Amino acid sequence: MKTADVEQIGILCADDQPVFTAVASRLRDAGHTVRFFDPRSELSPTHIDDLALLVNKQVFPLNLPALRYARRTGTPLWNNLVATIALSSRLIGLQALETVGFRTPRITFEKPEFEYVAKPCYIWHGDPELNGEGGFYQERIHTEPIDYKYYAVNDGTRVQTAAKRVTSKLHGPKRFLNQIRPRPTLTRRLRRLVTRLNLRGVGVDFVKDNENRFWAVDVNLAAGYRDSGLEPALYKSIRTNLPTSTMGDIFSN
């Protein structure tokens, strides 16, 4: 039997993640109780039963049974569970990006002759590595060592987007460079991805080649949204996904 506190929101995310701690602060100011759950620790059915909504920001395999339990027993999840499971496979993620019109690099399952980025097949099995060992090998697009990170958040009214430039983790620690104006063609396809997969939040990583073409290299449902300015959109998105009886006027705060 459900025992949920109608005001309690769970966030599956480290409790020191800067964007989601800021969002949690706004949710508490609006009268909600917010509890963070370590995504590397197992969630129990009791945890789920106490929640009005679980924000599944970051998911590891040990918590998939709890997410299935939530869906079965009526606790809403912020991001679509089927998409969460499917996009944990990097190969499925790349296929999804291609399906909505993004250009993606070619991949092989044997080490290729050309330069490549080695990637684990699942997002929780580690980070990509330049010319290393992996479950599959993605062609390296020759360009400056910079990633373009695009974010989308469905705030209940529209899909808001933002973009930034960061140094590539393939060449050392990631470092924020600057926010950029999102390209209309990329944002249209990003919104299409959100709509088709019924997502609330997602990030897509791009690189730009020497001919000024953008290549989508990863999709991430565990996006951190740092330096994106999307905290208000995330706040609205989470409140919109609360059960109707708990929402009140979601845009009043």
HELIX and SHEET records of a PDB file:
HELIX    1   1 PRO A   18  ASP A   29  1                                  12    
HELIX    2   2 PRO A   45  ASP A   49  1                                   5    
HELIX    3   3 PRO A   61  ASN A   63  5                                   3    
HELIX    4   4 LEU A   64  THR A   73  1                                  10    
HELIX    5   5 LEU A   81  ALA A   86  1                                   6    
HELIX    6   6 ARG A   90  THR A   99  1                                  10    
HELIX    7   7 ILE A  123  HIS A  125  5                                   3    
HELIX    8   8 LYS A  169  HIS A  171  5                                   3    
HELIX    9   9 PRO A  184  LEU A  197  1                                  14    
HELIX   10  10 GLU A  231  THR A  240  1                                  10    
HELIX   11  11 THR A  244  MET A  247  1                                   4    
SHEET    1   A 3 THR A  33  PHE A  37  0                                        
SHEET    2   A 3 GLN A   8  LEU A  12  1                                        
SHEET    3   A 3 LEU A  53  VAL A  55  1                                        
SHEET    1   B 4 ILE A 107  THR A 108  0                                        
SHEET    2   B 4 PHE A 136  GLU A 139 -1                                        
SHEET    3   B 4 TYR A 116  LYS A 119 -1                                        
SHEET    4   B 4 GLU A 129  LEU A 130 -1                                        
SHEET    1   C 5 PHE A 176  ILE A 180  0                                        
SHEET    2   C 5 VAL A 159  THR A 167 -1                                        
SHEET    3   C 5 ILE A 146  ASN A 154 -1                                        
SHEET    4   C 5 GLY A 201  LYS A 208 -1                                        
SHEET    5   C 5 PHE A 214  ASN A 220 -1                                        
END                                                                             
